Amino acid sequence: MDLEEAAKFIEKIAKSKESFDASGFTEFGVEVAESIAAIDGSSMKILDAGNFFVFLVRTGYVIVKGGEIKKKVFEPSIEIVEEESKIDEIREAMEMELAGKLNAELILIDGVPKELKDNVVGISKKSGLKHGSVPLLYLIKKYGDTLLPAKRWFYRINETTYAAKFHPYARFAFRVDAIGEVKEKMEKIASLCNEIGNIGYPYPLAIAHRIVEIKKEEADYIKNRIKENARISDEEWENIFYDYHEYMV
């Protein structure tokens, strides 16, 4: 595929349209919740031996109650895994464990929770859902904005998965995973989606994302401390973690 073909492929995606059952779209308003918590996690690979990997994983939360915001970020945990994909499972388990300890009317988790509970709602920054080769949420929002212009709405994709537009002028619809009284949950989440910098996205989740981010300087510091505490020579360390790409000029 050359440059022109790639551009035409994306153009075709952008012009795609799909009809949906209009009755599947539900308009909703805004209701203020007593308290809403938001949980997020981040991870960063700091060492790669090829057959094992060392990651930093950190979680944190934000609670909004009565107009007050409480934030908590935890020290990063050092995790050693044999498969890189395992780190996502570890981070998600840490997030769910944290959700079980928080007391809030609703608990928002970034992504798709492994276990949905009545007060736990997953909101994904990016969705892999698709219709053929076209992003499904793109098609749903295009149709939804035609059906309910300048309105808040949600569309049921399956038993527990929805597409939701949380602000009348939001640029994006998000994947939401929830059970129970979904409309009521959507209305309470919408009360937190008016911040000018994140219109249509719950600002507690945006704050949680920022506070849990692991900075490169922090990762480098911990990596160096591990090296200092490992009773091996520089040559042994280098031979375990080398990547010959770094030696090629």
N, C-alpha and C positions, 0 to 999 in steps of 0.2 A: 504494500500500500504506500503510495507516495503522498506528498503533502496535500495535493488537491483532493485526493480520494478521502484522506482523513477528514478534511474540512467538510466535504460533502456528507460524510457519515454523520458528523455532529450536527450539521444543518438539518439532516433528515430527522434526527432525534428531536431537535428543537421544534420542528413543525408537526410532530406526531400529535394526534388527537385520539381520544377514546371517550365513548359515552358510558356513563354510569347510571345506576338506578337512582333517580332523583330522591326517592323516598329514603334512601340510605344516608342522606345528608341531614344533619340536625343542627339547627341554629341554636345558639346559647348566649346567655348574658354573662353578668359578672356578679359574684358573691364573695364577700370577704370571709376568709377562714379564720378560726380562732388562732391556729398556729400551723405553719408549714415548714418542714425541714427539707434541706437539699443536701444530697451526698454525692461526692465525686471522688475519683481516685486517679492517680497517674503512675506511670512506670517508666523507667529508663534503664537500658542495658549499659552496664559500665565495664564489663569484662566478657570476652568471647574466646573460649578455648576450642571452639568447634564442636566438641562433644558435651560441653556443659557451658552454662551462661550464668553470669552474676547480674542480678537486677536490683534496682531500688524501687520500692513500691510505697506509695504514701496515700492515705485517705484523709478526708476532712469533711466537716459539715457546716452548714449555716442554718440557723433557725430564726424565722421571722414570727414574732408574736407581739400583738398590740402595737405595731409600728416600730418595735425595737428589733435590732439585728444582733444575734449572738453568733460568733464564729469560733471554730476550733480546728486546728490543723495538727496532725500527729507527726512525730519524727518518722523519717523513712525507715522501712524494714528492708533488710538485706535478704534476698531470696536467691537460692541456687537451684537451677532447673536443668534438666537434660534436653528438654524441648522448649524452644522459645514460646510456642503457643500456650504452654502451661501457665505462663505468667498472667495471662488474662483471667484464667480460672482462679488463680490466687487472689488477684485484685478484686474480682467480683465477689469472692467469698468474704473478703475483708469488708467490702461495702455492705453486704447483706448482714454480716455480724453486727456492724455498726447500726444498721437500720433497726435491728432487734433491741438495741439499747436506748434508742431515742424515743422520747414521748412527744408526739405531735399528731395533730389531726390528720395531716397528710405528710408522707415522706416521698420526696422526688429523688429518683436515682438516675444518673446519666447512663443511657443505654437501655438494654433489655434485661430486666431482673431475672435471675435464674428461678426465683420463686416469687410469684405474685401473691400479695396479701391485700386485704381490703383497703388498708391505708398506705400501701406502697404502689407508686406509679412510676413507670419507666418513661423517660423522654429522651429520644436519641438525637444527637446533633447531626448524625448522618445515617441514612437508611440504605441498606442493600436491597430493599424490596424492589422488584422490577416486573414489568409487563413485557415479555419478549426481551428486547435489548434496551427498552426505555425505562428510566426510573419511574416507579409507580407513583410516588408522591408528586412528581412533576405533573403527571397526567391528571391525578385527582385534584390538585390545586387549580390547574387550568380549567377543569370542568366546574369545580366548586365556585370559583370566582365568577364564572359566567352565570351560574345558577343563583348564587347568593352574593352579589357584589357588595363590597364594603361591609361585610358581616363576619361575625365569628361563627365558625361551624366545625363540626367533626363528622367524619365518615367512617363507618365500621368496615374494616377490611376482613377480619375474621372474628372469632369468638372473643379474643382478648386484645386484638391489635386494631388501632385506629389511626387515621390521619387527622390532624387537628390544626386549625388556624386560630390562634389565641388572641389576635387583635384584628380589627377590621382592615387595617392598612399594613398588616404584616407582609413581608416579602416572601416568607416561606411557610409551608405547612410542615409539621413535625410528626414523626412516628411516635405514638403514645401507646403504651401497654398498660392495661388496667382491667380490674374486675369490679363488680358491684355496681353502685349507682354512678355510672360514668358521667352523665350530664352534670351532676352536682360537682363532681371532681373537676371537670373541665372549667366550670364557672369559677371555682375557687382558685384554680391555677391561673386563670385569665386575670385575676386581680393583681397578679405579680408580673404581668407582661406589658406594662406601659412605660417602662424605663426607656428614655430616648435612645440610648446606645444599644439596646437589645429589644426593640419593639417586636412583640410576638413571641418572645422567649422568656421564661421565668428568671428574673434577675437573681434570686438566690442560687440557682444552678450556675449562673454566670460567675458569681462571686466564688462559689465553691471550686469551680474550674481554675480560677486564678490562684487561689490560696494553696491548692495542692500541687501545682506545677513544680516539678523538680528542675532546678536551674543547673546549667552545665558546671558552674563553679562549685555548687554543692556536691554534684556527682563526682567531680574531679577530686575534691577534698576527701570524700569517703573512699574512693578508689586508692588514693595515695596512703590513707591510713591502713587500709587492708594490706597493702604492699609492705608498709613499715612493720606491721605486726606478724606477717608471714615470715617464718624463719627459713628463708631460702635465699639463694644468691640472685643477683640481677640477671645472670645468664639463665638460671633455671626459670625465673619469672618470664623472661623474654621468650624462651622456648615453649612455654606453655601457652602464652597468649599472642604469639606472633601472627601477623597477617602480612604475607610477603608483598602484597600490593604497596604497603607502606615503605618498602625498601627499594622499590623500582623507580628509577629516575626517568 
